[in-house]
């Protein structure tokens, strides 16, 4: 799978849920959105390993 975002692009061999992917990359799921093949993915979505994944950090302020 190709992972884009966070100022880098990497190829990563991974199969599992979006939540497990974020944990493997040591990213907080509350602070990141995951786009899989152009669509927003729920953390329970299963990844097969051939997707294009984009990770976007969520920034909020008050």
Buried (B, 14 or more C-beta within 10 A) or exposed (E): BEBBBBEEEEEEEBEEBBBBBBBEBEBEEEEBBBBBEEEEBEBEBEBEEEBEBBBBEEEEEE
